[in-house]
Amino acid sequence: MPGPAKQLTPKQMKFAQLIVYGVDGAPITKTEAARLAGYTDSLHEGTRLTNPNKNPLVCAHISNLRDEVREKYGISFEKHLEELGNIRDRGKKDNRNLAAAATTEIARGKVAGYYIDQKIIRHGKIDDLNLDQLYERMKTIKQKNEKVLKAKKLLSKLND
């Protein structure tokens, strides 16, 4: 069985761009992005392409594109929270409806990847984990992200 891919295909690059930039600036689902990128089994392919265990290069490319957007528009998590706080404070102070400003700032956060449109059903809290369970969970998270980090390094070498 061949090893992991060493570079992105044109379809994968198109998919990543669609995930980050959407269509005409509007966000789209993974399924829609896969379909527009040319995948026939778009229902499943969108999920596969964003799985770091199956497609770390695609995930790394998506991460790189989001980093470029954040840098280009000066978006950082701290600035984003600060701007949302400023909008809230102006709304309280002036008794004005600043819904448009808040919506715009939230949209900037979405483009930067700070919001993930998904539903998670949680059972228990991190506080409920014993030390061994906590370390195991941290190990799993680290392993999941290591593949993406390695892929990002590989992509940067390929682009140099």
C-alpha positions in Angstrom: 0.0 0.0 0.0 1.5 3.4 -1.0 2.4 5.9 1.7 0.7 9.2 2.3 0.6 11.7 -0.6 3.5 14.1 -0.9 1.7 16.9 -2.6 -1.9 18.2 -3.2 -3.9 17.4 -6.2 -5.7 20.3 -8.1 -9.0 19.0 -6.7 -7.7 19.1 -3.1 -6.4 22.6 -3.6 -9.7 23.7 -5.0 -11.6 22.1 -2.1 -9.3 23.8 0.5 -9.9 27.2 -1.2 -13.6 26.7 -1.2 -13.6 25.7 2.5 -11.7 28.8 3.5 -13.1 31.4 1.1 -16.5 29.9 0.3 -18.5 31.0 -2.8 -18.7 34.8 -3.4 -17.5 35.2 0.2 -20.3 33.1 1.7 -19.3 30.0 3.7 -20.3 26.6 2.2 -20.5 23.1 3.7 -17.8 20.5 3.2 -20.2 18.5 1.0 -20.8 21.5 -1.3 -17.1 22.3 -1.4 -16.3 18.7 -2.4 -19.0 18.8 -5.1 -17.7 22.2 -6.5 -14.1 20.9 -6.5 -15.2 18.0 -8.7 -15.6 15.0 -6.4 -18.4 12.7 -7.3 -19.0 11.2 -3.8 -19.1 14.7 -2.3 -21.2 13.6 0.7 -18.4 11.5 2.1 -15.4 13.1 0.4 -15.8 16.4 2.2 -15.5 14.7 5.5 -12.6 12.5 4.4 -10.7 15.5 3.1 -10.9 17.4 6.4 -9.8 14.3 8.4 -6.2 14.9 9.5 -5.6 11.2 9.8 -6.6 10.5 6.2 -5.6 13.8 4.5 -3.1 15.7 6.6 -1.8 17.7 3.6 -5.3 19.0 2.8 -5.8 19.9 6.5 -2.4 21.6 6.5 -3.3 23.6 3.3 -6.6 24.7 4.8 -4.7 25.8 7.9 -2.2 27.7 5.8 -4.9 29.4 3.8 -6.6 30.5 7.1 -3.3 31.8 8.4 -2.9 33.9 5.3 -6.4 35.3 5.7 -5.8 36.2 9.3 -2.5 37.9 8.4 -3.9 39.7 5.4 -6.8 41.2 7.4 -5.0 41.6 10.7 -7.3 39.1 12.5 -6.2 37.5 15.7 -8.2 35.8 18.3 -7.4 38.6 20.8 -8.3 41.4 18.4 -11.5 39.6 17.5 -12.6 39.3 21.1 -11.6 42.9 21.7 -13.6 44.2 18.8 -16.6 42.1 19.9 -16.2 43.7 23.4 -16.0 47.2 21.9 -19.2 46.6 19.9 -21.0 45.4 23.0 -19.7 48.4 25.0 -20.8 50.9 22.3 -24.2 49.2 22.2 -24.6 49.5 26.0 -23.4 53.1 26.1 -25.3 54.5 23.2 -28.4 52.4 23.4 -28.0 51.7 19.7 -28.5 48.5 17.9 -25.1 47.6 16.6 -26.3 44.3 15.1 -24.7 45.0 11.7 -21.3 45.7 13.2 -21.6 42.6 15.4 -22.6 40.5 12.4 -19.7 41.8 10.4 -17.2 41.1 13.2 -18.6 37.6 13.6 -18.3 37.1 9.9 -14.6 38.1 10.1 -14.2 35.5 12.9 -15.8 32.9 10.7 -13.4 33.6 7.8 -10.5 33.3 10.2 -11.7 29.9 11.4 -12.7 30.9 14.9 -16.2 29.6 14.6 -17.0 26.0 13.7 -20.5 25.2 12.6 -21.0 21.8 14.2 -23.0 20.3 17.0 -21.3 18.3 19.7 -23.1 16.2 22.2 -20.9 16.1 25.3 -21.1 13.5 28.0 -19.3 14.6 31.1 -16.8 17.4 31.6 -13.0 17.7 31.6 -13.3 18.1 35.4 -14.8 14.6 35.5 -11.7 13.0 34.0 -9.1 11.4 36.3 -5.4 12.2 35.7 -4.8 9.2 33.5 -7.9 9.9 31.4 -6.8 13.5 31.0 -3.3 12.5 29.9 -4.7 10.0 27.4 -7.0 12.7 26.0 -4.1 15.2 25.6 -2.1 12.5 23.9 -4.9 11.8 21.4 -5.2 15.5 20.6 -1.4 15.8 20.2 -1.3 12.8 17.9 -4.2 14.1 15.8 -2.5 17.5 15.4 1.0 16.2 14.8 0.0 14.8 11.3 -1.2 18.3 10.3 1.9 20.0 11.7 4.1 17.5 9.7 2.1 18.1 6.6 2.4 21.9 7.0 6.2 21.5 7.2 6.1 19.3 4.1 4.0 21.9 2.2 6.3 24.7 3.2 9.3 22.7 1.9 7.4 22.0 -1.4 6.6 25.7 -1.8 10.1 26.9 -1.2 
